[in-house]
Amino acid sequence: MENLRLNVPLLRKRVPNLTTAAKSVGLRPATVSNLSTGKIPVGRAEVRTIVALAELAGCSLDELILRGESVEMIETGIKTLDLFAPVAKGGTVGLVARPGMGQLVVLAELIYRMKRNGFVTILIKPDGNHPELNDVLDDVDFVVETIEESVKVITAAGKDKEFVLTADRSFVLNGEMFKLQELLDDQFLFRVTTFLVDLKGEAVDEDLPYGPLDTLWQFDADLAARHKYPAVNPIYSTSSILEGSYLDPLHHSIQQRAQKLLRRYRELRSIVNVHGQERLPGSELQTYQLGERLEAYLTQPFYVAEAYTGKKGADVSLKDTLNDVKRIIEGPSEQFELEELHFIGNLPA
């Protein structure tokens, strides 16, 4: 099938308050969100949904649906992100979490890594006093207070630069992010990778908290409570890169197998928590133990947290992540001690 995806930048530009607009024409915000991130392929969407979105955006179907365009992945070196919900270069990433789930640590780590890789990092400071942002600011090149200031920084830096822009959800709600997309020429729009964070923790309760996204990172309360960081949910986090043939077939295959294993492992955990592992039949016990090990492997030490954890930060290439995950899910579980997998980089040889 021809590679199809929604023109998410166009939707963001034309329909800034998509949640309200979608509901007004009878569309479920969750459906629109899943179409935007690729969780629901465009080819499987109802025709009336696509037509309604085109009408909301005031564009033709040809403008709304992109055919065959490539989507470039930014490899972060963070295992769970690169495997389950990759960052699309020039796209918008939304972090959905309640306070205390570690979203700002993930954000600080990403800014550190992307600055190290040559990106110009910009943060638009929200109104009010936000001491929780102090650690994030360490590796930000430019801290600005308005959308206009961010545009000046981008245009002054030149066309040969790549940019990371970080903003709070408040800029989405007040329409300022829409203004940014209006001010930037198309030649810059696809060179600015945007991270949207929710300092108030209200996005968790919204169906479409940021409008259309290219990547959604849904943080998980259970992972955070058990100190399995980064606490990004591997089942509900997603990315437009996962749609169609954008993803390498090997990556897609391993990602799907890993999600299937973790989904079943999470179901079995509820049984084990009540009755213990002895109540599981042999095949299910093996599944549980493999899932337990994969979950442990997906934890990772961060550079920005070295002073607090005493563990040196680790980079893991996507190639190594895929190889390691494949080794784990193909078992047997006895090949790795569970305690040795927490907060490591690569698997031991």
C-alpha positions in Angstrom: 0.0 0.0 0.0 1.2 3.5 -0.8 2.7 5.2 2.3 0.1 7.6 3.6 0.1 9.9 6.6 -1.7 13.0 7.9 -0.1 16.4 7.3 0.3 17.1 11.0 2.0 20.5 10.6 -0.8 21.7 8.4 -3.4 20.6 11.0 -1.5 22.3 13.8 -1.3 25.4 11.7 -4.9 25.6 10.6 -6.8 24.1 13.6 -5.1 25.3 16.8 -7.9 24.1 19.1 -8.4 20.7 17.5 -10.0 19.1 20.5 -13.0 21.4 20.5 -13.2 21.5 16.7 -13.1 17.7 16.4 -15.9 17.3 19.0 -18.0 19.9 17.2 -18.1 17.8 14.1 -18.6 14.5 15.8 -15.0 13.2 15.8 -13.4 11.5 18.8 -10.3 13.4 19.9 -8.6 10.1 20.7 -9.1 9.0 17.1 -7.6 12.2 15.7 -4.7 11.8 18.1 -4.1 8.2 17.0 -4.3 9.2 13.3 -1.8 12.0 13.9 0.8 9.8 15.6 0.3 6.9 13.2 -1.2 4.6 15.8 -4.2 4.3 13.4 -2.9 4.2 9.8 -4.6 6.7 7.5 -5.5 3.8 5.2 -7.7 2.3 7.9 -9.5 5.5 8.9 -13.1 6.1 8.0 -13.5 8.3 4.9 -15.9 10.6 6.9 -13.1 11.2 9.5 -10.6 12.3 6.9 -13.1 14.5 5.0 -14.1 16.1 8.3 -10.5 16.9 9.2 -10.0 18.4 5.7 -13.0 20.6 6.2 -11.8 21.7 9.6 -8.4 22.6 8.1 -9.9 24.3 5.1 -7.8 22.2 2.7 -8.1 19.5 0.1 -7.7 15.8 0.8 -4.5 16.0 -1.3 -3.1 18.6 1.1 -4.2 16.8 4.2 -2.8 13.4 3.2 0.9 13.1 2.5 2.0 10.3 0.1 5.4 8.8 0.2 7.2 11.5 2.0 10.0 10.3 4.2 10.1 10.9 8.0 13.5 11.1 9.5 14.1 9.7 13.0 16.3 11.4 15.5 18.1 8.7 17.4 18.3 9.8 21.0 20.3 6.9 22.4 17.5 6.3 25.0 16.4 2.7 24.6 12.7 2.9 25.3 12.1 6.1 23.4 13.9 4.9 20.2 12.3 1.5 20.3 8.6 2.4 21.0 8.1 6.1 20.2 10.9 7.6 18.1 11.3 11.4 17.6 10.5 12.6 14.1 12.9 15.3 13.0 11.0 18.6 12.6 8.0 17.1 14.5 6.2 17.8 17.7 6.6 15.6 20.8 4.1 15.8 23.6 4.9 14.6 27.1 1.9 13.5 29.1 2.5 12.9 32.8 1.4 13.9 36.3 4.0 15.7 38.5 6.6 13.3 40.0 6.7 10.8 37.1 10.1 12.1 35.9 9.1 13.9 32.8 11.4 16.9 33.4 14.4 14.6 33.9 13.6 13.0 30.5 13.3 16.5 29.0 16.6 17.6 30.6 18.3 14.5 29.3 17.0 15.0 25.8 18.1 18.6 25.7 21.6 17.6 26.9 21.8 14.9 24.3 20.5 17.0 21.4 22.7 19.9 22.3 25.7 17.5 22.3 24.7 16.4 18.8 24.7 19.9 17.4 21.1 21.1 17.9 20.5 24.7 19.0 18.3 24.4 22.1 15.6 27.0 23.0 13.2 27.1 25.9 10.2 29.4 26.0 9.8 30.2 29.7 6.2 30.1 30.9 4.7 32.8 33.0 5.1 32.5 36.8 7.7 31.0 39.0 8.8 27.4 38.0 11.8 26.3 40.0 11.3 22.8 38.7 12.6 24.0 35.4 16.0 25.0 36.8 17.6 21.6 36.1 16.2 21.7 32.5 17.9 25.0 31.9 21.5 23.8 32.4 21.9 22.8 28.7 19.5 25.3 27.1 21.3 27.7 24.7 18.6 30.3 24.7 15.9 31.0 27.3 13.2 33.4 25.8 9.9 34.7 27.2 7.9 35.1 24.0 7.2 33.4 20.7 8.6 36.4 18.8 11.9 36.1 20.7 12.2 32.4 19.7 11.6 33.2 16.1 14.4 35.9 16.2 16.8 33.3 17.7 16.0 30.8 15.0 16.3 33.2 12.1 19.5 34.7 13.5 21.1 31.3 13.8 20.8 30.6 10.1 19.3 28.0 7.8 22.1 25.4 8.3 21.1 24.8 12.0 18.8 22.3 13.6 16.7 23.5 16.5 15.0 22.0 19.6 12.3 24.1 21.0 10.7 23.4 24.4 7.5 25.0 25.6 4.9 24.5 28.2 1.3 23.4 27.4 0.1 26.9 28.3 1.5 28.2 25.0 -0.7 25.7 23.2 -3.8 26.7 25.2 -3.4 30.4 24.6 -2.7 30.0 20.9 0.9 31.2 21.0 2.2 28.0 19.5 -0.1 28.7 16.6 1.4 32.1 16.3 4.9 30.5 16.1 3.9 28.3 13.3 2.5 31.3 11.5 5.7 33.3 12.0 8.1 30.7 10.8 8.5 30.1 7.1 8.1 26.6 5.8 11.8 26.3 5.3 12.2 26.5 9.1 9.1 24.7 10.2 10.6 21.3 9.4 13.9 22.1 11.0 12.5 22.8 14.4 11.8 19.8 16.6 9.4 20.8 19.4 8.9 19.3 22.8 5.7 20.2 24.7 5.6 19.6 28.4 2.7 20.0 30.9 4.0 21.6 34.1 0.5 21.4 35.7 -0.1 17.8 35.0 -3.5 18.4 33.5 -2.8 16.9 30.1 -3.3 13.4 31.5 -7.0 14.1 31.7 -7.4 15.4 28.1 -8.1 13.3 25.0 -6.0 15.6 22.8 -3.9 17.6 25.2 -1.6 19.3 22.7 -3.5 19.1 19.4 -2.0 16.9 16.7 1.4 15.4 17.6 4.0 13.5 15.7 5.1 11.6 18.9 3.3 11.0 22.2 5.1 9.9 25.3 2.6 8.7 27.9 4.3 8.4 31.3 3.3 5.5 33.5 2.4 5.9 37.2 3.2 2.2 38.0 6.6 2.4 36.4 7.4 5.6 38.3 6.2 4.1 41.6 8.5 1.2 41.1 11.4 3.5 40.1 11.6 2.1 36.6 13.0 5.2 34.8 12.5 6.5 32.3 8.8 5.8 33.2 7.5 6.0 29.6 4.7 3.6 28.9 5.9 1.2 26.1 2.3 0.3 25.2 0.5 3.7 24.9 3.4 5.8 23.7 3.6 6.1 19.9 5.0 8.0 16.9 4.2 8.8 13.3 7.4 7.1 12.4 5.7 3.8 13.3 3.2 4.2 10.5 3.4 2.4 7.2 6.9 1.7 5.8 8.7 4.6 7.6 10.1 2.1 10.1 12.8 -0.3 9.2 11.1 -3.8 9.0 13.5 -5.3 11.6 12.7 -2.4 14.0 9.0 -2.8 13.4 9.1 -6.6 14.0 11.1 -6.3 17.3 9.0 -3.4 18.5 5.8 -5.3 17.9 7.1 -8.5 19.6 8.4 -6.4 22.6 5.0 -4.7 23.0 3.2 -8.0 22.9 5.5 -9.5 25.5 5.2 -6.4 27.8 1.4 -6.3 27.4 1.0 -9.9 28.5 3.6 -9.4 31.3 1.5 -6.5 32.7 -1.5 -8.8 32.7 0.4 -11.5 34.6 1.8 -9.1 37.1 -1.7 -8.6 38.6 -1.9 -12.4 39.2 1.6 -12.6 40.6 1.1 -9.7 43.0 -1.8 -11.5 44.5 -0.9 -15.2 44.3 2.8 -15.3 43.6 4.7 -16.8 40.6 3.8 -20.4 41.7 0.3 -20.0 40.4 1.5 -19.4 36.9 1.7 -22.4 34.5 5.1 -23.1 33.0 4.6 -21.2 29.7 3.1 -18.2 31.4 5.9 -18.2 34.0 8.5 -18.0 31.2 6.5 -15.1 29.6 6.4 -13.3 33.0 10.1 -13.7 33.6 11.0 -12.5 30.1 8.8 -9.5 30.5 10.3 -8.7 33.8 13.7 -8.8 32.3 12.8 -6.7 29.3 11.2 -4.1 31.6 14.4 -4.0 33.7 16.6 -3.6 30.6 14.5 -0.7 29.4 15.6 1.4 32.4 18.6 3.5 31.7 21.1 5.7 33.6 21.0 9.4 32.5 23.9 11.8 32.2 21.9 14.6 33.9 21.2 12.4 36.9 24.7 11.1 37.5 25.2 13.3 40.6 22.0 11.8 42.2 22.3 8.2 41.1 26.0 7.6 41.1 25.6 5.8 37.8 27.4 7.0 34.6 25.0 8.0 31.9 24.7 5.5 29.0 24.1 5.9 25.2 22.7 2.8 23.4 22.4 2.9 19.7 19.2 1.8 18.1 21.0 -1.1 16.4 22.3 -2.3 19.8 18.8 -1.8 21.4 17.2 -4.0 18.8 19.8 -6.7 19.2 19.5 -6.7 22.9 15.7 -6.7 23.0 15.8 -9.6 20.5 18.1 -11.6 22.8 15.8 -11.0 25.8 12.5 -11.8 24.1 13.8 -15.0 22.5 14.8 -16.3 25.9 15.4 -18.3 27.9 14.9 -16.1 30.9 17.7 -17.8 32.8 20.3 -16.3 30.5 20.2 -13.0 32.4 20.0 -12.3 36.1 17.2 -9.8 36.7 19.3 -7.7 39.1 22.0 -7.2 36.5 19.6 -5.6 34.0 18.4 -2.6 36.0 19.9 0.7 34.8 22.5 -0.6 32.4 23.3 0.5 28.9 24.0 -2.5 26.6 23.5 -6.1 27.6 26.6 -7.9 28.7 28.2 -9.9 25.9 
